[in-house]
């Protein structure tokens, strides 16, 4: 087989999967093979199977070889944009790579041992979304995607697909993000929902061009995804009932904070940098008519405290005064993802969910974050009861 190094780099990039913790030697390899007059690269970690179709300069019918993933990636990165020849050296049991200035040998394996995914053609549901739209959506939701092996149905992206819309939700039980009013090209009459696994959701975000057409097919157990009819991703769908996230969305938040996003981002960054904030104590928001007062958990600083944070930020606040605590790291991740000059936060009580949205919310999305329970508020409430 003869192929350009740029084309080979593209195929390797398109078929990347997470191999962390892999203990199966054959999964250290990629398959490069002739496929219907073109070339195809296959990669898998047994959870996700990816095929990518590319163009060869020249390819013999039936050609197939295994390429050690790390070795071929490292070699290709150091080669210029040039044509190379890949052959199976049956004498040495290795793959030989030849170019104008030399030749290299890479360890080979038994291609018959490589896992093959047997795809079904029976898919009841389908919809199309374009790369740029999906990549922007994933950027907004990625910080709240769950990865809990004990609560699998809470992981990944939950997609609710209707005739003219798609709603996508992600949650890690502490925070939640939601976007809607996308307009998929849906096939079929009925509405449906699917859960895209976290790894697959991340892989799809690489295809971010306006011209990248992502077609997602599903049945009760499987997802078959194609990108421009060139890259194919096959994976098991997360089965089971997704948590009823709508039941925790607050409907009576009567306190509203509007603030410059960069101002709040800076305050949170400084709070994290200058104080060893534990996950249990967090950072305090004191919401008052004359500003947002951000500080650490202790109201009074003692000699034992090496660092302490007390900061006032200009804002517009409507509602009764409120004291509420958050994990600043979680909130900061959300704030960084919002592409807006100003954001709005709505509150009800110190122990109730908070909604965060951009002021100009063209994409109709929101973040939900759970506050950290204040020790003094909790104890005073118990006393009153």
Buried (B, 14 or more C-beta within 10 A) or exposed (E): BBBBBEBBBBBBEBBBBEBEEBEEEBBBBBBBBBBEEEBBBBBBBEEBBBBBBBEBEEBEEEBBBBBBBEBBBEBBEEBEEEBBBBBBBEEEEBBBBBBEEEEBEBBBBEBEEBEEBEBEEEBEBBBEBBBBBBBBBBEBBBBBBBEEEEBBBBBBBBBBBBEEBBBBBBBBEBBBBBBBEBEBEBEEEEEBBBBBBBBBBBBBBBBBEEEBBBBBBBBEEBBBBBBBEBBBBBBEBBEEEBBEBEEEEBEEBEBBBEBBBEBBBBBBBBBBEBBEBEEEBBBBBBBBEEBBBBBBBEEEEEEEEEEBBEBBBEBEBEBEEBBBBBBBBBBBBBBEBBEBEBBBBBBBBBBBBBBBBBEEEEBEBBBBBBBBBBEEBEEEEEEEE
